[in-house]
Amino acid sequence: MKNPKMKKEKHFTAFFETNELRGYTVTVPSLPGLVTEGRTFEEAKRMAHDAIKCYIAGLKKSEKNDIKDSDTGSFQIAVAI
C-alpha cells in the first residue's frame, strides 16, 4: 500500500558547464529558462536542485503543471585531433 504523503520523484537532465568565474553554470533543457550557478560542483548541484523545486512550485501556482519530459542526454565523443 502506498503512503499518500510520499511524493513521486521525477528525474531531470542537467548540464553543468564551467564558467568564466571558474564555477559552474547549470541548465535543465526540459525546464526552459532555468539557469543557475555555483562556485563548486557540489554547490551547483544544490543550486540546481533548489531551482528545479522553485520552477515546479511556480508551475503549480500558475496551474501550468505540464512538465514535458525531454529525451535530452549527455555523453562524450572522442575525436582524434
PyMOL Python script that loads the backbone (N, CA, C, O; Angstrom):
from pymol import cmd

cmd.read_pdbstr("""\
ATOM      1  N   MET A   1       0.843  -1.172   0.000  1.00  0.00           N
ATOM      2  CA  MET A   1       0.000   0.000   0.000  1.00  0.00           C
ATOM      3  C   MET A   1       0.893   1.242   0.000  1.00  0.00           C
ATOM      4  O   MET A   1       1.838   1.332   0.783  1.00  0.00           O
ATOM      5  N   LYS A   2       0.593   2.181  -0.868  1.00  0.00           N
ATOM      6  CA  LYS A   2       1.375   3.401  -0.975  1.00  0.00           C
ATOM      7  C   LYS A   2       1.012   4.387   0.115  1.00  0.00           C
ATOM      8  O   LYS A   2      -0.153   4.520   0.491  1.00  0.00           O
ATOM      9  N   ASN A   3       2.016   5.074   0.615  1.00  0.00           N
ATOM     10  CA  ASN A   3       1.806   6.117   1.602  1.00  0.00           C
ATOM     11  C   ASN A   3       1.356   7.380   0.865  1.00  0.00           C
ATOM     12  O   ASN A   3       2.093   7.871   0.010  1.00  0.00           O
ATOM     13  N   PRO A   4       0.174   7.921   1.169  1.00  0.00           N
ATOM     14  CA  PRO A   4      -0.331   9.088   0.436  1.00  0.00           C
ATOM     15  C   PRO A   4       0.526  10.336   0.634  1.00  0.00           C
ATOM     16  O   PRO A   4       0.445  11.267  -0.167  1.00  0.00           O
ATOM     17  N   LYS A   5       1.345  10.373   1.683  1.00  0.00           N
ATOM     18  CA  LYS A   5       2.192  11.537   1.928  1.00  0.00           C
ATOM     19  C   LYS A   5       3.484  11.497   1.122  1.00  0.00           C
ATOM     20  O   LYS A   5       4.179  12.507   1.014  1.00  0.00           O
ATOM     21  N   MET A   6       3.811  10.338   0.557  1.00  0.00           N
ATOM     22  CA  MET A   6       5.041  10.217  -0.224  1.00  0.00           C
ATOM     23  C   MET A   6       4.863  10.905  -1.568  1.00  0.00           C
ATOM     24  O   MET A   6       3.874  10.693  -2.270  1.00  0.00           O
ATOM     25  N   LYS A   7       5.822  11.718  -1.904  1.00  0.00           N
ATOM     26  CA  LYS A   7       5.774  12.418  -3.182  1.00  0.00           C
ATOM     27  C   LYS A   7       6.482  11.589  -4.239  1.00  0.00           C
ATOM     28  O   LYS A   7       7.481  10.927  -3.953  1.00  0.00           O
ATOM     29  N   LYS A   8       5.967  11.626  -5.454  1.00  0.00           N
ATOM     30  CA  LYS A   8       6.655  10.893  -6.506  1.00  0.00           C
ATOM     31  C   LYS A   8       7.880  11.685  -6.944  1.00  0.00           C
ATOM     32  O   LYS A   8       7.917  12.911  -6.848  1.00  0.00           O
ATOM     33  N   GLU A   9       8.848  10.978  -7.409  1.00  0.00           N
ATOM     34  CA  GLU A   9      10.114  11.573  -7.790  1.00  0.00           C
ATOM     35  C   GLU A   9      10.203  11.666  -9.306  1.00  0.00           C
ATOM     36  O   GLU A   9       9.792  10.749 -10.017  1.00  0.00           O
ATOM     37  N   LYS A  10      10.737  12.765  -9.790  1.00  0.00           N
ATOM     38  CA  LYS A  10      10.922  12.970 -11.229  1.00  0.00           C
ATOM     39  C   LYS A  10      12.388  13.288 -11.446  1.00  0.00           C
ATOM     40  O   LYS A  10      12.996  14.018 -10.663  1.00  0.00           O
ATOM     41  N   HIS A  11      12.941  12.754 -12.484  1.00  0.00           N
ATOM     42  CA  HIS A  11      14.354  12.962 -12.790  1.00  0.00           C
ATOM     43  C   HIS A  11      14.498  13.957 -13.940  1.00  0.00           C
ATOM     44  O   HIS A  11      13.739  13.923 -14.908  1.00  0.00           O
ATOM     45  N   PHE A  12      15.483  14.839 -13.815  1.00  0.00           N
ATOM     46  CA  PHE A  12      15.750  15.855 -14.829  1.00  0.00           C
ATOM     47  C   PHE A  12      17.210  15.774 -15.256  1.00  0.00           C
ATOM     48  O   PHE A  12      18.096  15.558 -14.430  1.00  0.00           O
ATOM     49  N   THR A  13      17.450  15.947 -16.532  1.00  0.00           N
ATOM     50  CA  THR A  13      18.818  16.028 -17.039  1.00  0.00           C
ATOM     51  C   THR A  13      19.297  17.457 -16.875  1.00  0.00           C
ATOM     52  O   THR A  13      18.644  18.398 -17.327  1.00  0.00           O
ATOM     53  N   ALA A  14      20.440  17.617 -16.226  1.00  0.00           N
ATOM     54  CA  ALA A  14      21.018  18.942 -16.016  1.00  0.00           C
ATOM     55  C   ALA A  14      22.397  18.980 -16.668  1.00  0.00           C
ATOM     56  O   ALA A  14      23.157  18.015 -16.592  1.00  0.00           O
ATOM     57  N   PHE A  15      22.708  20.097 -17.304  1.00  0.00           N
ATOM     58  CA  PHE A  15      24.010  20.291 -17.931  1.00  0.00           C
ATOM     59  C   PHE A  15      24.835  21.250 -17.084  1.00  0.00           C
ATOM     60  O   PHE A  15      24.369  22.335 -16.738  1.00  0.00           O
ATOM     61  N   PHE A  16      26.041  20.857 -16.755  1.00  0.00           N
ATOM     62  CA  PHE A  16      26.969  21.653 -15.959  1.00  0.00           C
ATOM     63  C   PHE A  16      28.118  22.085 -16.864  1.00  0.00           C
ATOM     64  O   PHE A  16      28.801  21.251 -17.459  1.00  0.00           O
ATOM     65  N   GLU A  17      28.321  23.383 -16.962  1.00  0.00           N
ATOM     66  CA  GLU A  17      29.424  23.910 -17.763  1.00  0.00           C
ATOM     67  C   GLU A  17      30.283  24.815 -16.885  1.00  0.00           C
ATOM     68  O   GLU A  17      29.762  25.592 -16.085  1.00  0.00           O
ATOM     69  N   THR A  18      31.593  24.710 -17.039  1.00  0.00           N
ATOM     70  CA  THR A  18      32.447  25.640 -16.307  1.00  0.00           C
ATOM     71  C   THR A  18      32.227  27.029 -16.889  1.00  0.00           C
ATOM     72  O   THR A  18      31.994  27.181 -18.088  1.00  0.00           O
ATOM     73  N   ASN A  19      32.304  28.036 -16.032  1.00  0.00           N
ATOM     74  CA  ASN A  19      32.071  29.398 -16.489  1.00  0.00           C
ATOM     75  C   ASN A  19      33.303  30.270 -16.264  1.00  0.00           C
ATOM     76  O   ASN A  19      34.317  29.802 -15.746  1.00  0.00           O
ATOM     77  N   GLU A  20      33.211  31.529 -16.652  1.00  0.00           N
ATOM     78  CA  GLU A  20      34.350  32.441 -16.589  1.00  0.00           C
ATOM     79  C   GLU A  20      34.820  32.716 -15.163  1.00  0.00           C
ATOM     80  O   GLU A  20      35.934  33.202 -14.969  1.00  0.00           O
ATOM     81  N   LEU A  21      34.002  32.420 -14.174  1.00  0.00           N
ATOM     82  CA  LEU A  21      34.378  32.627 -12.774  1.00  0.00           C
ATOM     83  C   LEU A  21      34.955  31.350 -12.153  1.00  0.00           C
ATOM     84  O   LEU A  21      35.147  31.268 -10.939  1.00  0.00           O
ATOM     85  N   ARG A  22      35.225  30.363 -13.001  1.00  0.00           N
ATOM     86  CA  ARG A  22      35.750  29.050 -12.588  1.00  0.00           C
ATOM     87  C   ARG A  22      34.772  28.282 -11.710  1.00  0.00           C
ATOM     88  O   ARG A  22      35.163  27.412 -10.932  1.00  0.00           O
ATOM     89  N   GLY A  23      33.512  28.615 -11.847  1.00  0.00           N
ATOM     90  CA  GLY A  23      32.443  27.878 -11.186  1.00  0.00           C
ATOM     91  C   GLY A  23      31.684  27.099 -12.249  1.00  0.00           C
ATOM     92  O   GLY A  23      32.235  26.767 -13.298  1.00  0.00           O
ATOM     93  N   TYR A  24      30.428  26.811 -11.974  1.00  0.00           N
ATOM     94  CA  TYR A  24      29.596  26.030 -12.889  1.00  0.00           C
ATOM     95  C   TYR A  24      28.270  26.726 -13.146  1.00  0.00           C
ATOM     96  O   TYR A  24      27.629  27.235 -12.227  1.00  0.00           O
ATOM     97  N   THR A  25      27.874  26.739 -14.404  1.00  0.00           N
ATOM     98  CA  THR A  25      26.551  27.199 -14.811  1.00  0.00           C
ATOM     99  C   THR A  25      25.744  25.951 -15.143  1.00  0.00           C
ATOM    100  O   THR A  25      26.223  25.057 -15.841  1.00  0.00           O
ATOM    101  N   VAL A  26      24.511  25.900 -14.633  1.00  0.00           N
ATOM    102  CA  VAL A  26      23.663  24.718 -14.809  1.00  0.00           C
ATOM    103  C   VAL A  26      22.399  25.095 -15.564  1.00  0.00           C
ATOM    104  O   VAL A  26      21.750  26.090 -15.240  1.00  0.00           O
ATOM    105  N   THR A  27      22.049  24.297 -16.574  1.00  0.00           N
ATOM    106  CA  THR A  27      20.782  24.456 -17.294  1.00  0.00           C
ATOM    107  C   THR A  27      20.056  23.108 -17.298  1.00  0.00           C
ATOM    108  O   THR A  27      20.673  22.047 -17.194  1.00  0.00           O
ATOM    109  N   VAL A  28      18.741  23.183 -17.419  1.00  0.00           N
ATOM    110  CA  VAL A  28      17.901  21.975 -17.476  1.00  0.00           C
ATOM    111  C   VAL A  28      17.018  22.116 -18.712  1.00  0.00           C
ATOM    112  O   VAL A  28      16.038  22.859 -18.686  1.00  0.00           O
ATOM    113  N   PRO A  29      17.352  21.410 -19.797  1.00  0.00           N
ATOM    114  CA  PRO A  29      16.635  21.587 -21.063  1.00  0.00           C
ATOM    115  C   PRO A  29      15.122  21.404 -20.993  1.00  0.00           C
ATOM    116  O   PRO A  29      14.392  22.077 -21.721  1.00  0.00           O
ATOM    117  N   SER A  30      14.640  20.515 -20.138  1.00  0.00           N
ATOM    118  CA  SER A  30      13.193  20.282 -20.086  1.00  0.00           C
ATOM    119  C   SER A  30      12.453  21.352 -19.287  1.00  0.00           C
ATOM    120  O   SER A  30      11.224  21.336 -19.221  1.00  0.00           O
ATOM    121  N   LEU A  31      13.199  22.291 -18.676  1.00  0.00           N
ATOM    122  CA  LEU A  31      12.594  23.409 -17.941  1.00  0.00           C
ATOM    123  C   LEU A  31      13.136  24.708 -18.542  1.00  0.00           C
ATOM    124  O   LEU A  31      14.091  25.282 -18.017  1.00  0.00           O
ATOM    125  N   PRO A  32      12.537  25.170 -19.631  1.00  0.00           N
ATOM    126  CA  PRO A  32      13.054  26.337 -20.354  1.00  0.00           C
ATOM    127  C   PRO A  32      13.260  27.547 -19.451  1.00  0.00           C
ATOM    128  O   PRO A  32      12.389  27.916 -18.663  1.00  0.00           O
ATOM    129  N   GLY A  33      14.436  28.151 -19.590  1.00  0.00           N
ATOM    130  CA  GLY A  33      14.748  29.351 -18.828  1.00  0.00           C
ATOM    131  C   GLY A  33      15.403  29.084 -17.491  1.00  0.00           C
ATOM    132  O   GLY A  33      15.854  30.023 -16.837  1.00  0.00           O
ATOM    133  N   LEU A  34      15.470  27.826 -17.060  1.00  0.00           N
ATOM    134  CA  LEU A  34      16.094  27.526 -15.781  1.00  0.00           C
ATOM    135  C   LEU A  34      17.609  27.560 -15.946  1.00  0.00           C
ATOM    136  O   LEU A  34      18.184  26.761 -16.685  1.00  0.00           O
ATOM    137  N   VAL A  35      18.241  28.489 -15.253  1.00  0.00           N
ATOM    138  CA  VAL A  35      19.696  28.630 -15.248  1.00  0.00           C
ATOM    139  C   VAL A  35      20.105  28.986 -13.831  1.00  0.00           C
ATOM    140  O   VAL A  35      19.506  29.863 -13.209  1.00  0.00           O
ATOM    141  N   THR A  36      21.117  28.313 -13.323  1.00  0.00           N
ATOM    142  CA  THR A  36      21.654  28.635 -12.004  1.00  0.00           C
ATOM    143  C   THR A  36      23.148  28.416 -12.031  1.00  0.00           C
ATOM    144  O   THR A  36      23.693  27.891 -13.002  1.00  0.00           O
ATOM    145  N   GLU A  37      23.815  28.825 -10.949  1.00  0.00           N
ATOM    146  CA  GLU A  37      25.269  28.711 -10.889  1.00  0.00           C
ATOM    147  C   GLU A  37      25.714  28.307  -9.494  1.00  0.00           C
ATOM    148  O   GLU A  37      24.968  28.425  -8.522  1.00  0.00           O
ATOM    149  N   GLY A  38      26.949  27.826  -9.421  1.00  0.00           N
ATOM    150  CA  GLY A  38      27.571  27.533  -8.146  1.00  0.00           C
ATOM    151  C   GLY A  38      29.072  27.682  -8.266  1.00  0.00           C
ATOM    152  O   GLY A  38      29.639  27.500  -9.343  1.00  0.00           O
ATOM    153  N   ARG A  39      29.713  28.013  -7.160  1.00  0.00           N
ATOM    154  CA  ARG A  39      31.174  28.180  -7.173  1.00  0.00           C
ATOM    155  C   ARG A  39      31.896  26.855  -7.287  1.00  0.00           C
ATOM    156  O   ARG A  39      32.986  26.783  -7.856  1.00  0.00           O
ATOM    157  N   THR A  40      31.287  25.792  -6.742  1.00  0.00           N
ATOM    158  CA  THR A  40      31.848  24.446  -6.841  1.00  0.00           C
ATOM    159  C   THR A  40      30.801  23.546  -7.490  1.00  0.00           C
ATOM    160  O   THR A  40      29.639  23.928  -7.623  1.00  0.00           O
ATOM    161  N   PHE A  41      31.223  22.348  -7.891  1.00  0.00           N
ATOM    162  CA  PHE A  41      30.284  21.412  -8.498  1.00  0.00           C
ATOM    163  C   PHE A  41      29.185  21.050  -7.500  1.00  0.00           C
ATOM    164  O   PHE A  41      28.009  21.005  -7.860  1.00  0.00           O
ATOM    165  N   GLU A  42      29.566  20.792  -6.247  1.00  0.00           N
ATOM    166  CA  GLU A  42      28.577  20.434  -5.221  1.00  0.00           C
ATOM    167  C   GLU A  42      27.588  21.574  -4.984  1.00  0.00           C
ATOM    168  O   GLU A  42      26.386  21.337  -4.863  1.00  0.00           O
ATOM    169  N   GLU A  43      28.086  22.804  -4.918  1.00  0.00           N
ATOM    170  CA  GLU A  43      27.196  23.948  -4.738  1.00  0.00           C
ATOM    171  C   GLU A  43      26.273  24.098  -5.940  1.00  0.00           C
ATOM    172  O   GLU A  43      25.093  24.411  -5.781  1.00  0.00           O
ATOM    173  N   ALA A  44      26.798  23.877  -7.137  1.00  0.00           N
ATOM    174  CA  ALA A  44      25.978  23.972  -8.349  1.00  0.00           C
ATOM    175  C   ALA A  44      24.877  22.913  -8.339  1.00  0.00           C
ATOM    176  O   ALA A  44      23.755  23.191  -8.764  1.00  0.00           O
ATOM    177  N   LYS A  45      25.178  21.700  -7.861  1.00  0.00           N
ATOM    178  CA  LYS A  45      24.152  20.651  -7.758  1.00  0.00           C
ATOM    179  C   LYS A  45      23.058  21.060  -6.782  1.00  0.00           C
ATOM    180  O   LYS A  45      21.874  20.880  -7.064  1.00  0.00           O
ATOM    181  N   ARG A  46      23.452  21.615  -5.622  1.00  0.00           N
ATOM    182  CA  ARG A  46      22.444  22.066  -4.640  1.00  0.00           C
ATOM    183  C   ARG A  46      21.588  23.186  -5.227  1.00  0.00           C
ATOM    184  O   ARG A  46      20.368  23.199  -5.061  1.00  0.00           O
ATOM    185  N   MET A  47      22.239  24.121  -5.913  1.00  0.00           N
ATOM    186  CA  MET A  47      21.514  25.241  -6.513  1.00  0.00           C
ATOM    187  C   MET A  47      20.534  24.732  -7.578  1.00  0.00           C
ATOM    188  O   MET A  47      19.408  25.220  -7.677  1.00  0.00           O
ATOM    189  N   ALA A  48      20.969  23.754  -8.368  1.00  0.00           N
ATOM    190  CA  ALA A  48      20.106  23.188  -9.409  1.00  0.00           C
ATOM    191  C   ALA A  48      18.893  22.506  -8.770  1.00  0.00           C
ATOM    192  O   ALA A  48      17.768  22.668  -9.244  1.00  0.00           O
ATOM    193  N   HIS A  49      19.114  21.755  -7.714  1.00  0.00           N
ATOM    194  CA  HIS A  49      18.022  21.080  -7.013  1.00  0.00           C
ATOM    195  C   HIS A  49      17.000  22.104  -6.524  1.00  0.00           C
ATOM    196  O   HIS A  49      15.798  21.937  -6.729  1.00  0.00           O
ATOM    197  N   ASP A  50      17.485  23.164  -5.878  1.00  0.00           N
ATOM    198  CA  ASP A  50      16.580  24.210  -5.378  1.00  0.00           C
ATOM    199  C   ASP A  50      15.868  24.929  -6.515  1.00  0.00           C
ATOM    200  O   ASP A  50      14.679  25.230  -6.412  1.00  0.00           O
ATOM    201  N   ALA A  51      16.591  25.207  -7.601  1.00  0.00           N
ATOM    202  CA  ALA A  51      15.991  25.912  -8.735  1.00  0.00           C
ATOM    203  C   ALA A  51      14.884  25.075  -9.376  1.00  0.00           C
ATOM    204  O   ALA A  51      13.844  25.607  -9.764  1.00  0.00           O
ATOM    205  N   ILE A  52      15.109  23.777  -9.484  1.00  0.00           N
ATOM    206  CA  ILE A  52      14.091  22.888 -10.062  1.00  0.00           C
ATOM    207  C   ILE A  52      12.845  22.876  -9.176  1.00  0.00           C
ATOM    208  O   ILE A  52      11.724  22.964  -9.677  1.00  0.00           O
ATOM    209  N   LYS A  53      13.041  22.766  -7.857  1.00  0.00           N
ATOM    210  CA  LYS A  53      11.902  22.775  -6.937  1.00  0.00           C
ATOM    211  C   LYS A  53      11.111  24.079  -7.060  1.00  0.00           C
ATOM    212  O   LYS A  53       9.880  24.056  -7.086  1.00  0.00           O
ATOM    213  N   CYS A  54      11.808  25.207  -7.137  1.00  0.00           N
ATOM    214  CA  CYS A  54      11.133  26.514  -7.274  1.00  0.00           C
ATOM    215  C   CYS A  54      10.397  26.621  -8.612  1.00  0.00           C
ATOM    216  O   CYS A  54       9.282  27.138  -8.672  1.00  0.00           O
ATOM    217  N   TYR A  55      11.020  26.135  -9.671  1.00  0.00           N
ATOM    218  CA  TYR A  55      10.422  26.173 -11.004  1.00  0.00           C
ATOM    219  C   TYR A  55       9.100  25.397 -10.989  1.00  0.00           C
ATOM    220  O   TYR A  55       8.076  25.878 -11.475  1.00  0.00           O
ATOM    221  N   ILE A  56       9.145  24.193 -10.424  1.00  0.00           N
ATOM    222  CA  ILE A  56       7.946  23.351 -10.383  1.00  0.00           C
ATOM    223  C   ILE A  56       6.875  23.976  -9.491  1.00  0.00           C
ATOM    224  O   ILE A  56       5.689  23.919  -9.818  1.00  0.00           O
ATOM    225  N   ALA A  57       7.279  24.568  -8.373  1.00  0.00           N
ATOM    226  CA  ALA A  57       6.317  25.245  -7.493  1.00  0.00           C
ATOM    227  C   ALA A  57       5.630  26.380  -8.251  1.00  0.00           C
ATOM    228  O   ALA A  57       4.425  26.585  -8.103  1.00  0.00           O
ATOM    229  N   GLY A  58       6.389  27.117  -9.059  1.00  0.00           N
ATOM    230  CA  GLY A  58       5.813  28.190  -9.870  1.00  0.00           C
ATOM    231  C   GLY A  58       4.829  27.659 -10.890  1.00  0.00           C
ATOM    232  O   GLY A  58       3.787  28.270 -11.128  1.00  0.00           O
ATOM    233  N   LEU A  59       5.153  26.516 -11.500  1.00  0.00           N
ATOM    234  CA  LEU A  59       4.223  25.903 -12.462  1.00  0.00           C
ATOM    235  C   LEU A  59       2.925  25.500 -11.775  1.00  0.00           C
ATOM    236  O   LEU A  59       1.837  25.694 -12.316  1.00  0.00           O
ATOM    237  N   LYS A  60       3.052  24.940 -10.584  1.00  0.00           N
ATOM    238  CA  LYS A  60       1.854  24.515  -9.858  1.00  0.00           C
ATOM    239  C   LYS A  60       0.984  25.705  -9.484  1.00  0.00           C
ATOM    240  O   LYS A  60      -0.242  25.632  -9.570  1.00  0.00           O
ATOM    241  N   LYS A  61       1.615  26.806  -9.068  1.00  0.00           N
ATOM    242  CA  LYS A  61       0.860  28.012  -8.720  1.00  0.00           C
ATOM    243  C   LYS A  61       0.125  28.571  -9.928  1.00  0.00           C
ATOM    244  O   LYS A  61      -1.010  29.034  -9.814  1.00  0.00           O
ATOM    245  N   SER A  62       0.771  28.526 -11.080  1.00  0.00           N
ATOM    246  CA  SER A  62       0.155  29.082 -12.284  1.00  0.00           C
ATOM    247  C   SER A  62      -0.738  28.063 -12.983  1.00  0.00           C
ATOM    248  O   SER A  62      -1.292  28.328 -14.050  1.00  0.00           O
ATOM    249  N   GLU A  63      -0.866  26.893 -12.361  1.00  0.00           N
ATOM    250  CA  GLU A  63      -1.693  25.808 -12.899  1.00  0.00           C
ATOM    251  C   GLU A  63      -1.222  25.351 -14.272  1.00  0.00           C
ATOM    252  O   GLU A  63      -2.018  24.850 -15.066  1.00  0.00           O
ATOM    253  N   LYS A  64       0.058  25.520 -14.555  1.00  0.00           N
ATOM    254  CA  LYS A  64       0.650  25.031 -15.811  1.00  0.00           C
ATOM    255  C   LYS A  64       1.542  23.846 -15.478  1.00  0.00           C
ATOM    256  O   LYS A  64       2.727  23.842 -15.808  1.00  0.00           O
ATOM    257  N   ASN A  65       0.988  22.869 -14.842  1.00  0.00           N
ATOM    258  CA  ASN A  65       1.757  21.731 -14.366  1.00  0.00           C
ATOM    259  C   ASN A  65       1.960  20.688 -15.461  1.00  0.00           C
ATOM    260  O   ASN A  65       1.742  19.497 -15.238  1.00  0.00           O
ATOM    261  N   ASP A  66       2.372  21.130 -16.627  1.00  0.00           N
ATOM    262  CA  ASP A  66       2.570  20.212 -17.749  1.00  0.00           C
ATOM    263  C   ASP A  66       4.059  20.120 -18.098  1.00  0.00           C
ATOM    264  O   ASP A  66       4.493  20.576 -19.156  1.00  0.00           O
ATOM    265  N   ILE A  67       4.815  19.530 -17.201  1.00  0.00           N
ATOM    266  CA  ILE A  67       6.247  19.371 -17.425  1.00  0.00           C
ATOM    267  C   ILE A  67       6.439  18.297 -18.478  1.00  0.00           C
ATOM    268  O   ILE A  67       5.991  17.161 -18.320  1.00  0.00           O
ATOM    269  N   LYS A  68       7.094  18.663 -19.527  1.00  0.00           N
ATOM    270  CA  LYS A  68       7.335  17.720 -20.620  1.00  0.00           C
ATOM    271  C   LYS A  68       8.680  17.043 -20.393  1.00  0.00           C
ATOM    272  O   LYS A  68       9.686  17.700 -20.126  1.00  0.00           O
ATOM    273  N   ASP A  69       8.677  15.722 -20.504  1.00  0.00           N
ATOM    274  CA  ASP A  69       9.941  15.003 -20.415  1.00  0.00           C
ATOM    275  C   ASP A  69      10.766  15.310 -21.645  1.00  0.00           C
ATOM    276  O   ASP A  69      10.237  15.482 -22.743  1.00  0.00           O
ATOM    277  N   SER A  70      12.031  15.376 -21.449  1.00  0.00           N
ATOM    278  CA  SER A  70      12.940  15.655 -22.552  1.00  0.00           C
ATOM    279  C   SER A  70      13.793  14.418 -22.802  1.00  0.00           C
ATOM    280  O   SER A  70      14.226  13.758 -21.858  1.00  0.00           O
ATOM    281  N   ASP A  71      14.029  14.113 -24.041  1.00  0.00           N
ATOM    282  CA  ASP A  71      14.900  12.997 -24.387  1.00  0.00           C
ATOM    283  C   ASP A  71      16.349  13.460 -24.473  1.00  0.00           C
ATOM    284  O   ASP A  71      17.166  12.856 -25.168  1.00  0.00           O
ATOM    285  N   THR A  72      16.651  14.524 -23.769  1.00  0.00           N
ATOM    286  CA  THR A  72      17.993  15.075 -23.779  1.00  0.00           C
ATOM    287  C   THR A  72      18.902  14.245 -22.901  1.00  0.00           C
ATOM    288  O   THR A  72      18.502  13.792 -21.829  1.00  0.00           O
ATOM    289  N   GLY A  73      20.100  14.052 -23.349  1.00  0.00           N
ATOM    290  CA  GLY A  73      21.090  13.345 -22.568  1.00  0.00           C
ATOM    291  C   GLY A  73      22.466  13.916 -22.871  1.00  0.00           C
ATOM    292  O   GLY A  73      22.610  14.816 -23.699  1.00  0.00           O
ATOM    293  N   SER A  74      23.439  13.404 -22.216  1.00  0.00           N
ATOM    294  CA  SER A  74      24.784  13.917 -22.388  1.00  0.00           C
ATOM    295  C   SER A  74      25.769  12.766 -22.410  1.00  0.00           C
ATOM    296  O   SER A  74      25.666  11.842 -21.604  1.00  0.00           O
ATOM    297  N   PHE A  75      26.699  12.815 -23.304  1.00  0.00           N
ATOM    298  CA  PHE A  75      27.782  11.838 -23.324  1.00  0.00           C
ATOM    299  C   PHE A  75      28.960  12.456 -24.058  1.00  0.00           C
ATOM    300  O   PHE A  75      28.811  13.447 -24.773  1.00  0.00           O
ATOM    301  N   GLN A  76      30.116  11.869 -23.877  1.00  0.00           N
ATOM    302  CA  GLN A  76      31.314  12.420 -24.509  1.00  0.00           C
ATOM    303  C   GLN A  76      31.646  11.616 -25.755  1.00  0.00           C
ATOM    304  O   GLN A  76      31.463  10.400 -25.795  1.00  0.00           O
ATOM    305  N   ILE A  77      32.138  12.314 -26.771  1.00  0.00           N
ATOM    306  CA  ILE A  77      32.560  11.692 -28.020  1.00  0.00           C
ATOM    307  C   ILE A  77      34.047  11.983 -28.182  1.00  0.00           C
ATOM    308  O   ILE A  77      34.454  13.145 -28.181  1.00  0.00           O
ATOM    309  N   ALA A  78      34.848  10.957 -28.319  1.00  0.00           N
ATOM    310  CA  ALA A  78      36.281  11.126 -28.503  1.00  0.00           C
ATOM    311  C   ALA A  78      36.580  11.342 -29.990  1.00  0.00           C
ATOM    312  O   ALA A  78      36.109  10.595 -30.848  1.00  0.00           O
ATOM    313  N   VAL A  79      37.364  12.369 -30.271  1.00  0.00           N
ATOM    314  CA  VAL A  79      37.755  12.689 -31.638  1.00  0.00           C
ATOM    315  C   VAL A  79      39.272  12.920 -31.638  1.00  0.00           C
ATOM    316  O   VAL A  79      39.761  13.759 -30.881  1.00  0.00           O
ATOM    317  N   ALA A  80      39.995  12.216 -32.445  1.00  0.00           N
ATOM    318  CA  ALA A  80      41.440  12.409 -32.533  1.00  0.00           C
ATOM    319  C   ALA A  80      41.718  13.740 -33.230  1.00  0.00           C
ATOM    320  O   ALA A  80      41.143  14.025 -34.280  1.00  0.00           O
ATOM    321  N   ILE A  81      42.596  14.552 -32.649  1.00  0.00           N
ATOM    322  CA  ILE A  81      42.950  15.835 -33.260  1.00  0.00           C
ATOM    323  C   ILE A  81      44.457  15.998 -33.363  1.00  0.00           C
ATOM    324  O   ILE A  81      44.935  17.021 -33.854  1.00  0.00           O
TER     325      ILE A  81
END
""", "prot")
cmd.dss("prot")
cmd.show_as("cartoon", "prot")
cmd.util.cbc("prot")
cmd.orient("prot")
